[in-house]
Structure formats: C-alpha cells, structure tokens
C-alpha cells in the first residue's frame, strides 16, 4: 500500500528470461529473497513487450556498458559480439528526463530511501526516510549514477514498467533489477539517450 502511495516519487529531480518456479512466498521473513528461491513475480510474463531478452545490438560500446533509451523505454546491457541484454524500464515523467554519460558509482541491496528536500516540497506526504524492504519504492536493488541523486532501481509496481512515471530515475521489475545488478560492476559506463 505504501509503495502505491509513493508511485512516481521514487527518484530525485535534477536478458535471458530467468527460469524457475514461483514460490508461494518469494520473500523471507525479513522481506528479502532467500538464497534458495527464485525472485519471480506473479505479474511477470515472458510474453510481455517488456520481457528481458537478448537482442542484436550493433553499437561499439564495451561489454558491460549500460545504454538507456528513454524514448524506447528500454535499458541495454552491452554483451559484446553485436548483442545486448534488453530490459523494459520506467523512465522520468515530462520535465524529469535527462541525457548524458555517467557511471555506476555504488550498488545497494534493498536500499534505504531518503527523499530529497525538493521532492518533499512537491510531495509533502512523503516520509523523511524509509528503510529498505519490500514496501520501499526503490525495490530490491539500486545502482547509483555518478554523484547525482538518480538511480537504476527496482520497483514493486511492475505495471509502471514501460511508462514515464519517475522523477528521473530508471526503474525495472524487481526480478530484472536483481538480474542486472548481478551483471553490472561499480564503475560501469552508463549512457542515457533521449
């Protein structure tokens, strides 16, 4: 319920499809996935246009580079040999989009969230701080982008993937962000295109 109230307010302003059975409860008692369970969502469908998949990618970026296409609402992890892993993403709302080149400066599992002051001015209903966990709108993983307040992060609202909903961050399903997180290193180049 809290994550629904916080939809669209997650970020600061300014593909091989996994296989495995969906467990009745994919979260441990502390709201984290257990080592033995596959983090599958009952909302996930391999037939979705946002399904994670390997695609032809003729760019000349180094393997491990992330390319975000806000126009397509897709994130590409360059694999090399003319291929990339493509993920569906949620992007910034009108007025909150950006482009440029940065890098992954940090990675966090089940990150805490402290909305910046400018966001709290726009949304006074937001908490001052929220501990990481299943209700946190940053989801299961976050990759921080440079020294900005922007992130590539998970979402507990899979229906927002493919939409322009955030304040500038890029959101993936929790399943996809866990997969991406496991493949990306701190220092990886991130190219954001309009």
C-alpha positions in Angstrom: 0.0 0.0 0.0 2.8 2.4 0.9 4.6 1.7 -2.4 1.4 2.6 -4.3 1.3 6.0 -2.5 4.9 6.6 -3.4 4.5 5.8 -7.1 6.2 8.3 -9.3 8.1 9.8 -6.4 11.0 7.4 -6.1 13.8 9.4 -7.7 15.3 12.8 -7.1 14.7 15.6 -9.6 17.7 17.3 -11.0 18.1 -10.9 -20.7 17.7 -14.0 -20.8 14.4 -14.8 -19.2 15.0 -16.4 -15.8 13.6 -19.8 -15.2 12.4 -21.4 -12.1 9.2 -22.0 -10.1 7.4 -19.2 -8.3 7.4 -20.0 -4.6 4.2 -19.2 -2.7 6.2 -16.5 -0.8 9.4 -15.4 -2.6 10.4 -13.3 0.4 12.0 -14.4 3.6 10.7 -13.3 7.0 12.7 -10.1 6.8 11.3 -9.1 3.4 14.3 -10.2 1.5 14.6 -13.0 -1.1 16.1 -16.2 0.3 19.1 -17.8 -1.4 17.2 -20.8 -2.4 14.2 -19.1 -4.1 13.9 -17.5 -7.5 12.6 -14.0 -7.2 9.7 -14.4 -9.6 6.7 -12.1 -9.6 3.1 -13.4 -10.3 2.8 -10.4 -12.6 5.8 -11.4 -14.8 5.1 -12.7 -18.2 7.7 -13.8 -20.7 5.3 -12.7 -23.5 5.4 -9.1 -22.3 6.9 -6.4 -24.6 9.0 -5.5 -21.6 10.4 -9.0 -21.1 14.1 -9.3 -20.6 15.7 -10.7 -23.8 19.0 -10.9 -25.7 18.8 -8.7 -28.9 21.1 -7.7 -31.7 23.0 -4.5 -30.8 25.4 -3.1 -33.3 26.8 -0.3 -31.1 30.6 -0.1 -30.5 30.3 0.2 -26.7 32.4 -2.0 -24.4 30.8 -5.1 -22.9 29.3 -4.1 -19.5 28.2 -0.7 -20.7 24.6 0.3 -19.9 22.7 2.2 -22.6 19.3 3.7 -21.6 16.9 4.8 -24.3 14.3 6.9 -22.7 12.4 7.2 -26.0 12.1 3.4 -26.3 11.8 2.9 -22.5 14.4 0.2 -22.7 17.8 -0.4 -21.0 20.5 -2.3 -22.9 23.4 -4.0 -21.2 26.0 -4.5 -23.9 27.3 -8.1 -24.0 29.7 -7.7 -27.0 29.7 -9.6 -30.3 26.9 -7.4 -31.5 24.5 -8.4 -28.7 22.9 -6.8 -25.7 20.5 -7.8 -22.9 17.4 -5.6 -23.2 15.2 -4.8 -20.2 11.9 -2.8 -20.1 12.1 0.2 -17.8 10.0 3.0 -16.4 11.5 6.5 -17.1 11.2 10.1 -16.0 7.9 12.0 -16.4 7.8 15.0 -18.7 10.1 17.6 -17.2 12.2 15.0 -15.4 14.0 13.4 -18.3 17.7 13.8 -18.9 20.6 12.5 -21.0 24.3 12.2 -20.7 27.1 9.8 -19.8 27.9 8.8 -16.2 28.9 5.7 -14.3 27.7 3.3 -11.7 29.1 4.8 -8.5 27.6 2.4 -6.0 25.4 -0.6 -5.7 23.0 -1.5 -2.8 20.8 -4.4 -2.0 17.4 -3.4 -0.5 18.4 0.2 -0.3 17.0 2.8 2.2 15.4 5.8 0.7 15.6 9.4 1.9 13.6 11.7 -0.5 15.5 14.9 -1.2 14.0 18.2 0.0 12.9 19.4 -3.4 10.9 16.2 -3.8 9.3 16.6 -0.4 8.3 20.1 -1.3 6.4 18.7 -4.3 5.1 15.8 -2.3 4.7 16.7 1.4 3.1 13.3 2.1 6.4 11.5 1.6 8.3 10.1 4.5 11.6 11.7 5.6 13.2 8.3 5.5 12.2 4.7 4.6 14.2 1.6 5.5 14.9 -0.9 2.7 12.5 -3.7 2.3 9.6 -5.0 0.3 7.5 -1.8 0.8 10.4 0.6 -0.2 9.8 2.1 -3.6 13.5 1.6 -4.6 12.8 -2.1 -4.7 15.2 -5.0 -4.3 18.4 -3.3 -5.7 19.7 0.1 -6.7 22.7 1.2 -8.8 23.6 4.8 -8.1 24.6 7.0 -11.0 27.6 9.2 -10.6 27.3 11.9 -7.9 23.7 12.6 -8.9 20.6 11.5 -6.9 19.5 9.4 -9.9 19.5 5.6 -9.8 18.6 2.5 -11.7 16.5 0.6 -9.3 13.8 -2.0 -8.7 10.0 -1.4 -8.4 7.3 -3.2 -6.5 4.9 -1.9 -9.2 5.5 -3.9 -12.3 2.6 -2.2 -14.1 4.7 1.0 -14.3 7.4 -0.6 -16.5 7.2 1.0 -19.9 5.7 4.2 -18.5 7.0 7.7 -17.9 6.5 7.8 -14.1 9.6 8.7 -12.1 11.4 11.9 -11.2 14.3 11.0 -13.4 15.4 7.5 -12.2 15.1 4.3 -14.2 13.0 1.5 -12.7 12.9 -2.2 -13.6 10.9 -5.0 -12.1 12.5 -6.4 -9.0 13.3 -9.6 -11.0 15.1 -7.6 -13.7 16.9 -5.3 -11.3 18.3 -8.3 -9.4 19.5 -9.8 -12.7 21.0 -6.5 -13.9 22.6 -5.9 -10.5 24.4 -9.3 -10.7 25.9 -8.4 -14.1 27.0 -4.8 -13.6 30.1 -3.7 -11.8 30.7 -0.4 -9.9 32.4 1.9 -12.4 30.4 0.7 -15.4 29.7 3.4 -18.0 26.0 4.4 -18.3 24.9 6.3 -21.4 21.4 7.9 -21.2 19.9 8.8 -24.5 16.6 10.8 -25.1 
